[in-house]
Amino acid sequence: MPAYTHHSLDLLAQNYSRGQLQFHHLDLRNVSLEGIKLPFVEFIDCNLSGLNLSGAFMPGSVFTHSILRKSKLNWANLIGSDFFRADLSGAQLNRALLSGAKLTGINLHGAILKEAILSGSDLCGANLKRACLRGANLSHANLQRADLREADLTNADLDGANLIGAMMPDNTYMDFNFDMLAAGAE
């Protein structure tokens, strides 16, 4: 467990304006960065729980191994961002732009992603259990081995999505022959 360093919004903005793009082990819990512009910033192993990034402009950002539980990322531009093994359980990502994002192994358990744009994103092995993906665009997304059990996919666009090995909302499993199997079936 890393020792987190508490950071203020002013200090973060000051360091970023001086050219620092990479931040490790920061504690920015419950801070509001609403509407902030931090393209290509990197938060590695940071505690960002409860962080408000609504409307933020952060394309190409990195959130590797960071905790963003119950954070608000509504309307955020996170195109091409990397959330490798990040924890966004219970987070709000309504209408967030996540096209081409790397969401491999991400925890989005119970997250709300209404009308989020996830086209072309890599969600391989993602935990989307009980996530709300109503109206989300998942076209051409990689959902291999993703856990979608009890997820709400109402009006979601799954055109061209790779669902091989995914656990579906109705507890069926998409096998490699593109047949739907009941979980536990042989």
N, C-alpha and C positions, 0 to 999 in steps of 0.2 A: 504494500500500500504506500503510494508516494506521499511525501509531506507537501501539502499544498501551500503556496504563498498567496496571501490575500492581495488583490490588485484593485485599484480604483479605476473607474472609467477614465479619469483624467490622465493617470499614469499610463494606461493602455494606449490611449490616443496619442499621447506624447511620444512614447516609444515607437509606435507604428509610424508616426510622421517623421521620425528620425531614421526610418528604414528598417526597423526590426520587424520581421514578418513572423518569426517563430517564437512561440511562448510555450513553456513546459511547466506542468504542475501548478497552474494558476487556480486560484479559488475566486470565481466570479459568481458565486451563488446569489440568486435573486437580484441581480443587477439588471438594469434596463439599458439595452443598447438599441432601442427601437429606432429604426431608420438609419442606423450607422452604415458607413461605407468603408469596408475593410476587405477589398478584393485580395485574394491569394494569401490571406493571413493563415497561420497554422497554430492550432490549439492542440497540443499533444499531452495526453494524460492529465487533462484539466477537469476540475469540478465546475461545471456550468449549470448545475441543477437550478431550475426555476428562472433561468436567464430569459430575458425578453429580447428576442431578435426580430420581432415583427417588422416587416417592411425593410429589413436590412438588405444591403447590396454587398454580397460576399461570394461572387462566383470564384470557382477555383480554390476555395478554402479547404482546410484540412482540420478534421476533428478526431483524429485517430485515438482510439482508446479513451475518449473523453466521456464524461457523464453529463447528459443533458436531460435528465429525468424531469418531466413536467415543465419543460421549457416551452416558450412560445416562439414559433418560427413562421407564423402566418404571413403570407404574402412575401416571404423572403426570397431573394434571388440567390440560389445556391447551385446554379448550373455548374456541372463538372466538379462539384466538391467531393471530398473523400471523407467518409464517415466509417472507415474500417473499424469494426468491432466497437463502435460507440453505443452507449446506452441512451436511447431516446424513449424509454418506456413512459407512457402517459403524456408524451409531448403533443403539442398542437402544431400541425403543419398544413393548415387549411390554405389551399391555393398557392402553396410554396412551389417554386420553380426548381426542380431537381433533375432536369434532363441530363442524361449522361453522367449522373453521380455514381460514385463507387460506394455502395451501401452493403458491402460484403460482410456477412456475419453480424449485422446491426440488430439491436434489440429495439423493436418498435411495438412491443406488447402493449395493447390498449391505446396506442397513439391514434390521433385523429388527423387524417390526411384527406379531408373532403376536397375534391376537385384539384388535388395536387397534380403537378405535371412530373411524371416519373418516366417518361418515354426514353427508351434506350439506356436506362439505369441498370446497374448490376446489383441485384438483390439476392445473389446466391447465398443460400443458407441463412437468410434473414428470418428473424422471429417477428411475424406479423400477426400473431395470435391475438384475437379480439380487436384488431385494428379496424378503424372505420376508413374505408377507401371508397366511399360513395362518390361516384362521378370522377374518380381519379383516372388519369391517362397513364396506363402501364403498357402502352403499345411498344413492342419490340424490347421490352425489359427482360432481363435474365432473372427468372424466379426459380431456378433450379434449387431443389432441396429446401425451398422456403416453407415455413410453417404458417399457413393461412387458416388454420382451424378457427372457426367461429368469427372470422373476419367478415366485415360487411363489404361486399363487392358490388352492391347495387349500382347499376349504370356505369361500372368501371369499364374502360376500354382495354381489353387484353389482346387486341389484334396483333398477331405475330410474336406474342410473349412466349418465352421458353419456360414451360411448366413441368419439365421432366423432373420427377422425384419430389414434386411439391405435395404437401399435405393440404388438401382443399378445405374450404369452409364446412362442407358437409362430412368431413372426416374420411373422404376418399383420397386415394393416393394415385398420382399420375405416374404410371410406370413407363419404362423405356420403349414400350410398344404403343404408346399413346392410348392405352386402355385405362379406363377408370376402374380401380379396384377398391373394395371396401377396406378400410384400415384393418390389418391383421389377416387379410385374405392371402391365399397362396396361389 
